[in-house]
Amino acid sequence: MVLLALYDNDKVTLRKLIERTKSSTAPVNNTVKRSGDWLKRLRRLEAFLRGDISN
């Protein structure tokens, strides 16, 4: 109901709602994914600098 209220339309279909939110959340999802990739890289670098080359 909260999502429906955001679009001021009680008759919006779930499919339309998904389409609308997918396009609006894509930049956020991409940023989160990239942040996860950078975190993995930083952890590998940290392990390398400590001398733990198993990662």
Buried (B, 14 or more C-beta within 10 A) or exposed (E): EEEEEEEEEEEBEEEEBEEBEEEEEEEEEEEEEEEEEEEEEEEEEEEEEEEEEEE
